Amino acid sequence: MQSRRHNNWTIYEIPCPQHPILAANISELKSTFESEPYAKDSARLEKIDTSVACIPSSCC
């Protein structure tokens, strides 16, 4: 895990390249949040502007 400051935000990110076990865990988490009961929350969060909190990187 890496972190950096951007104005009032602390931005945490998982560094690249990822270890294969970490990549598998992240993939599993993503598929979990696509299923119920998380799908409704995920859809709602997609509509929220988080551009201030996310500085795109090659892993985003």
N, CA, C and O atoms as a MOPAC input file, in Angstrom:
PM7 MOZYME 1SCF
protein

 N      0.84800 1    -1.15300 1     0.00000 1
 C      0.00000 1     0.00000 1     0.00000 1
 C      0.90300 1     1.22700 1     0.00000 1
 O      1.86800 1     1.30900 1     0.75900 1
 N      0.57200 1     2.16700 1    -0.85700 1
 C      1.27600 1     3.43900 1    -0.90700 1
 C      0.28300 1     4.54400 1    -0.61000 1
 O     -0.91500 1     4.38700 1    -0.84500 1
 N      0.76900 1     5.65400 1    -0.09700 1
 C     -0.10900 1     6.79100 1     0.15000 1
 C      0.60700 1     8.07300 1    -0.22800 1
 O      1.83600 1     8.14700 1    -0.22700 1
 N     -0.19700 1     9.08900 1    -0.55300 1
 C      0.33900 1    10.41400 1    -0.82900 1
 C     -0.72900 1    11.43700 1    -0.45900 1
 O     -1.91600 1    11.11700 1    -0.40300 1
 N     -0.30400 1    12.64600 1    -0.21200 1
 C     -1.22300 1    13.72100 1     0.15100 1
 C     -1.57500 1    14.52700 1    -1.09400 1
 O     -0.72500 1    14.78200 1    -1.94700 1
 N     -2.84800 1    14.92600 1    -1.18300 1
 C     -3.32400 1    15.80500 1    -2.25400 1
 C     -4.32400 1    16.75400 1    -1.60800 1
 O     -5.46100 1    16.37300 1    -1.32900 1
 N     -3.89600 1    17.99400 1    -1.37000 1
 C     -4.70800 1    18.97000 1    -0.64700 1
 C     -5.09600 1    18.38600 1     0.71300 1
 O     -4.21900 1    18.05700 1     1.51100 1
 N     -6.38300 1    18.25500 1     0.98400 1
 C     -6.83100 1    17.71100 1     2.27300 1
 C     -6.96400 1    16.20000 1     2.26900 1
 O     -7.32000 1    15.60900 1     3.28800 1
 N     -6.68900 1    15.57500 1     1.15900 1
 C     -6.91400 1    14.13500 1     1.00900 1
 C     -5.62400 1    13.35500 1     1.22600 1
 O     -4.53500 1    13.81700 1     0.88500 1
 N     -5.76500 1    12.17800 1     1.79300 1
 C     -4.70100 1    11.18500 1     1.76900 1
 C     -5.16900 1    10.11500 1     0.81100 1
 O     -6.21700 1     9.50100 1     1.01200 1
 N     -4.39200 1     9.89500 1    -0.23100 1
 C     -4.78300 1     8.96200 1    -1.28200 1
 C     -3.95900 1     7.68500 1    -1.12600 1
 O     -2.72900 1     7.70400 1    -1.13800 1
 N     -4.67800 1     6.58700 1    -0.98200 1
 C     -4.04500 1     5.27900 1    -0.82800 1
 C     -4.18300 1     4.52100 1    -2.14100 1
 O     -5.23100 1     4.57100 1    -2.78600 1
 N     -3.13800 1     3.82900 1    -2.52800 1
 C     -3.22800 1     3.02600 1    -3.73800 1
 C     -2.38200 1     1.77600 1    -3.60400 1
 O     -1.42300 1     1.71800 1    -2.83500 1
 N     -2.76800 1     0.79200 1    -4.37000 1
 C     -2.03200 1    -0.46200 1    -4.42000 1
 C     -1.01600 1    -0.32300 1    -5.54500 1
 O     -1.39200 1    -0.04700 1    -6.68400 1
 N      0.25400 1    -0.50900 1    -5.24600 1
 C      1.28800 1    -0.28100 1    -6.25200 1
 C      1.27300 1    -1.31900 1    -7.37100 1
 O      0.81000 1    -2.44500 1    -7.19200 1
 N      1.78400 1    -0.91700 1    -8.51400 1
 C      1.98200 1    -1.82900 1    -9.64100 1
 C      3.45300 1    -2.16100 1    -9.70700 1
 O      4.25900 1    -1.32200 1    -9.30400 1
 N      3.85900 1    -3.29800 1   -10.17300 1
 C      3.01600 1    -4.43700 1   -10.52300 1
 C      2.52100 1    -5.14500 1    -9.26500 1
 O      3.14300 1    -5.09100 1    -8.20400 1
 N      1.39400 1    -5.80100 1    -9.42500 1
 C      0.79600 1    -6.48700 1    -8.29300 1
 C      1.26000 1    -7.94000 1    -8.24100 1
 O      1.47500 1    -8.58500 1    -9.26700 1
 N      1.40300 1    -8.41900 1    -7.03900 1
 C      1.70400 1    -9.83300 1    -6.83100 1
 C      0.49000 1   -10.62800 1    -7.31200 1
 O     -0.63900 1   -10.17600 1    -7.12100 1
 N      0.68100 1   -11.78700 1    -7.92500 1
 C     -0.45200 1   -12.56800 1    -8.43800 1
 C     -1.52500 1   -12.88800 1    -7.38500 1
 O     -2.71300 1   -12.91200 1    -7.70600 1
 N     -1.12500 1   -13.12600 1    -6.16400 1
 C     -2.11400 1   -13.42100 1    -5.11300 1
 C     -2.93600 1   -12.17700 1    -4.81000 1
 O     -4.14900 1   -12.27200 1    -4.62400 1
 N     -2.30300 1   -11.02300 1    -4.75600 1
 C     -3.01100 1    -9.76800 1    -4.51900 1
 C     -3.96900 1    -9.47200 1    -5.66900 1
 O     -5.10600 1    -9.06000 1    -5.43800 1
 N     -3.52200 1    -9.67800 1    -6.89800 1
 C     -4.38000 1    -9.45000 1    -8.06600 1
 C     -5.61300 1   -10.36200 1    -8.01900 1
 O     -6.71500 1    -9.92600 1    -8.35000 1
 N     -5.43600 1   -11.61500 1    -7.61200 1
 C     -6.55900 1   -12.55200 1    -7.50000 1
 C     -7.53500 1   -12.10000 1    -6.41300 1
 O     -8.74900 1   -12.19100 1    -6.59200 1
 N     -7.01100 1   -11.61700 1    -5.29500 1
 C     -7.88100 1   -11.12900 1    -4.21600 1
 C     -8.68100 1    -9.90400 1    -4.65900 1
 O     -9.87400 1    -9.80900 1    -4.37200 1
 N     -8.04600 1    -8.98600 1    -5.34000 1
 C     -8.74100 1    -7.79200 1    -5.82100 1
 C     -9.81200 1    -8.17400 1    -6.83200 1
 O    -10.90900 1    -7.61700 1    -6.81000 1
 N     -9.51100 1    -9.10300 1    -7.70500 1
 C    -10.49400 1    -9.57600 1    -8.67500 1
 C    -11.71200 1   -10.17900 1    -7.97600 1
 O    -12.85000 1    -9.94200 1    -8.38100 1
 N    -11.46800 1   -10.94800 1    -6.94300 1
 C    -12.56500 1   -11.56200 1    -6.18100 1
 C    -13.40200 1   -10.49600 1    -5.48100 1
 O    -14.62900 1   -10.58900 1    -5.46100 1
 N    -12.75500 1    -9.49200 1    -4.91200 1
 C    -13.49400 1    -8.40800 1    -4.27000 1
 C    -14.35500 1    -7.65500 1    -5.27400 1
 O    -15.50200 1    -7.32300 1    -4.97700 1
 N    -13.81800 1    -7.38300 1    -6.45500 1
 C    -14.59600 1    -6.68700 1    -7.48200 1
 C    -15.82900 1    -7.49600 1    -7.86700 1
 O    -16.91200 1    -6.93000 1    -8.02200 1
 N    -15.68400 1    -8.79900 1    -8.02300 1
 C    -16.84000 1    -9.62000 1    -8.40200 1
 C    -17.85600 1    -9.68800 1    -7.25600 1
 O    -19.05900 1    -9.77300 1    -7.50000 1
 N    -17.37600 1    -9.65100 1    -6.01300 1
 C    -18.28700 1    -9.64300 1    -4.86800 1
 C    -19.14300 1    -8.38700 1    -4.87700 1
 O    -20.34500 1    -8.45300 1    -4.62400 1
 N    -18.53500 1    -7.24700 1    -5.16600 1
 C    -19.27800 1    -5.98800 1    -5.14000 1
 C    -20.17400 1    -5.80000 1    -6.35700 1
 O    -20.93200 1    -4.83300 1    -6.42000 1
 N    -20.09900 1    -6.69800 1    -7.30900 1
 C    -21.02800 1    -6.67400 1    -8.43600 1
 C    -22.27700 1    -7.50400 1    -8.14600 1
 O    -23.25000 1    -7.44300 1    -8.89700 1
 N    -22.25400 1    -8.27800 1    -7.06300 1
 C    -23.39200 1    -9.13400 1    -6.71700 1
 C    -24.24400 1    -8.45800 1    -5.64200 1
 O    -23.81000 1    -7.50800 1    -4.99100 1
 N    -25.46800 1    -8.97100 1    -5.47300 1
 C    -26.34400 1    -8.45600 1    -4.41600 1
 C    -25.74000 1    -8.83100 1    -3.07100 1
 O    -25.09800 1    -9.87900 1    -2.99500 1
 N    -25.89200 1    -8.08000 1    -2.04400 1
 C    -26.62800 1    -6.83000 1    -1.90800 1
 C    -25.79000 1    -5.59700 1    -2.25300 1
 O    -26.24900 1    -4.47000 1    -2.07100 1
 N    -24.58100 1    -5.80000 1    -2.74300 1
 C    -23.67800 1    -4.67700 1    -2.98600 1
 C    -23.92300 1    -3.97100 1    -4.31400 1
 O    -23.46800 1    -2.84200 1    -4.49800 1
 N    -24.62200 1    -4.60100 1    -5.23200 1
 C    -24.81200 1    -4.02800 1    -6.57100 1
 C    -25.50300 1    -2.66500 1    -6.51300 1
 O    -25.12000 1    -1.74900 1    -7.24100 1
 N    -26.50600 1    -2.52400 1    -5.66500 1
 C    -27.21100 1    -1.24200 1    -5.55200 1
 C    -26.27900 1    -0.15700 1    -5.02200 1
 O    -26.28300 1     0.96400 1    -5.53000 1
 N    -25.49000 1    -0.47800 1    -4.01500 1
 C    -24.54000 1     0.49700 1    -3.48500 1
 C    -23.48300 1     0.85200 1    -4.52500 1
 O    -23.11500 1     2.01800 1    -4.66800 1
 N    -23.00000 1    -0.14400 1    -5.24300 1
 C    -21.99200 1     0.10700 1    -6.27800 1
 C    -22.54400 1     1.02200 1    -7.36300 1
 O    -21.84600 1     1.92200 1    -7.83100 1
 N    -23.80000 1     0.79800 1    -7.76900 1
 C    -24.42400 1     1.64400 1    -8.78800 1
 C    -24.58300 1     3.07000 1    -8.27500 1
 O    -24.35900 1     4.02300 1    -9.02100 1
 N    -24.96500 1     3.22400 1    -7.01100 1
 C    -25.11200 1     4.55100 1    -6.41700 1
 C    -23.76000 1     5.26100 1    -6.33800 1
 O    -23.67100 1     6.45400 1    -6.62800 1
 N    -22.72000 1     4.54500 1    -5.95200 1
 C    -21.39100 1     5.14500 1    -5.83700 1
 C    -20.81300 1     5.54600 1    -7.19200 1
 O    -20.02200 1     6.48600 1    -7.27400 1
 N    -21.20200 1     4.83900 1    -8.25600 1
 C    -20.73500 1     5.18600 1    -9.60300 1
 C    -21.17800 1     6.58800 1   -10.00100 1
 O    -20.51400 1     7.25100 1   -10.79900 1
 N    -22.31200 1     7.04500 1    -9.44000 1
 C    -22.86600 1     8.35300 1    -9.78800 1
 C    -22.21100 1     9.49800 1    -9.02200 1
 O    -22.40600 1    10.66400 1    -9.36500 1
 N    -21.44100 1     9.17600 1    -7.99200 1
 C    -20.81500 1    10.20100 1    -7.16400 1
 C    -19.49200 1    10.62700 1    -7.79500 1
 O    -18.69100 1     9.79200 1    -8.21500 1
 N    -19.27800 1    11.94700 1    -7.85500 1
 C    -18.03600 1    12.47400 1    -8.41000 1
 C    -16.91900 1    12.32000 1    -7.38300 1
 O    -16.86900 1    13.04600 1    -6.39000 1
 N    -16.02700 1    11.36800 1    -7.63300 1
 C    -14.89700 1    11.13800 1    -6.73800 1
 C    -13.58500 1    11.58300 1    -7.37500 1
 O    -12.50700 1    11.18800 1    -6.93000 1
 N    -13.68000 1    12.40700 1    -8.41800 1
 C    -12.47100 1    12.81400 1    -9.13600 1
 C    -11.48400 1    13.55800 1    -8.24200 1
 O    -10.27700 1    13.50900 1    -8.47600 1
 N    -11.98900 1    14.24300 1    -7.22400 1
 C    -11.10600 1    14.94100 1    -6.29600 1
 C    -10.28200 1    13.93800 1    -5.48000 1
 O     -9.13200 1    14.20600 1    -5.13100 1
 N    -10.87700 1    12.79500 1    -5.18400 1
 C    -10.23500 1    11.80500 1    -4.32900 1
 C     -9.41100 1    10.79800 1    -5.09400 1
 O     -8.71200 1     9.99400 1    -4.47800 1
 N     -9.46400 1    10.80900 1    -6.39200 1
 C     -8.74500 1     9.79000 1    -7.16800 1
 C     -7.86100 1    10.45500 1    -8.21300 1
 O     -8.34300 1    11.16300 1    -9.09700 1
 N     -6.59900 1    10.22200 1    -8.09800 1
 C     -5.66600 1    10.65600 1    -9.11200 1
 C     -5.30800 1     9.40400 1    -9.90400 1
 O     -4.61500 1     8.52400 1    -9.39300 1
 N     -5.77800 1     9.31700 1   -11.15100 1
 C     -5.57100 1     8.08600 1   -11.92000 1
 C     -4.09300 1     7.69000 1   -12.01900 1
 O     -3.20600 1     8.53100 1   -12.16500 1
 N     -3.87500 1     6.41300 1   -11.93700 1
 C     -2.54800 1     5.85700 1   -12.13600 1
 C     -2.68200 1     4.71400 1   -13.12900 1
 O     -3.77400 1     4.43300 1   -13.62400 1
 N     -1.59000 1     4.07300 1   -13.41000 1
 C     -1.64500 1     2.97200 1   -14.37900 1
 C     -2.45500 1     1.79000 1   -13.86400 1
 O     -2.86800 1     0.93900 1   -14.65100 1
 N     -2.69100 1     1.72100 1   -12.54500 1
 C     -3.47900 1     0.61800 1   -11.96400 1
 C     -4.95900 1     0.94300 1   -11.88000 1
 O     -5.76500 1     0.03100 1   -11.69600 1
 N     -5.35100 1     2.20500 1   -12.00800 1
 C     -6.76800 1     2.59900 1   -11.89900 1
 C     -7.56400 1     2.09500 1   -13.06300 1
 O     -8.77000 1     2.33200 1   -13.13600 1

